[in-house]
């Protein structure tokens, strides 16, 4: 991953060698529950202070730095981007970090609120441009472990947009009809149309995540899907789709806390799934599956971004900022009217 999140990492080994190791490690895990308890992947190391991103940059303390502003500030998409072909070590990336973010929660909430106006304006311009034949649109893909904040992102980030210009789809276990088609078939049915912002709560990546961990399909078929996904996303980019893929990186202990909060609140029982407890025993395998997917499917056409998700306010600010940066890069313009403005004004005033 480019940026300050992983500057302390050792140089990556060759991609071919690294591609096979994760599969062997995953297959040898005889006691996932024990592994999860001992490894506690995504939890800061003992020498890390709470709230401090594991970086070597000068602005390492999340609670004592200002938002990335001013001359020389790096775009957030550079700080959080997964470098193509490089496997991120999720166990070494602090899920409570705030790279490039505001100084604290209050500042983060305020900064996110201030993004509503520019995001709304950019969305309107994107939609307006489509009425003149501009095919460009945005697809935000949200992936993460249970409780990582996919639903919260829809509420607090997508809520900043005009809902009439958004197309939201939450993908669940495939239906019988969907199982009768190639795995990308159901994804293609839900893509945003020109001028729209599409949001996927889970996505085609489920077919290389849970399918891999639970061995729902043969491992060689999972391997083939990475290449299929890359070709699919390249085709989307070529057709004017800006693909923004976000992995919400939550810590093992933070997930436990959020699950317990759902149990303690009867009004949240509808959000609790007993199966989530079983999935936690597979935590190391899921972290490995995410690492492999991030490595093999972060491309120039459709990069992955790892957003630390233990702090909800940072998650909301970061995703809002990523969307703003991408929309500004698209730079949609209002189409010019194909009529005589002054003549229309004269007729209206005369009537």
Buried (B, 14 or more C-beta within 10 A) or exposed (E): BBBBBBEEBEEBEEEEEBBEEBBEEBEEBEEBBEBBEEBBBBBBEEEBEEBBBBBEBEBBBBEEBEBBEEEEEBBBBBBBBBBBEBBBBBBBBBBBBBBBBBBBBEBBBEBBEEBEEBBBEBBBBBBBBBEEEBEBBBBBBBBBBBBBBBEBBBEBBBEBBEEEBBBBBBBEEBEEEBEEEEBBBBBEEBBBEBBBBBBBBBBBBBBBBBBBBEEEBEEEBBBEBBEBBBEBBBEBBEEBBBBBBBBBBBBBBBBBEBBEEBEEEEEEEEBBEEEBEEBBBBBBBBBBBBBBBBBBBBBEBBBBBBBBBBBBBBBBBBBBBBBBBBBEEBEBEEBEEEEEEEEEEEEEEEE
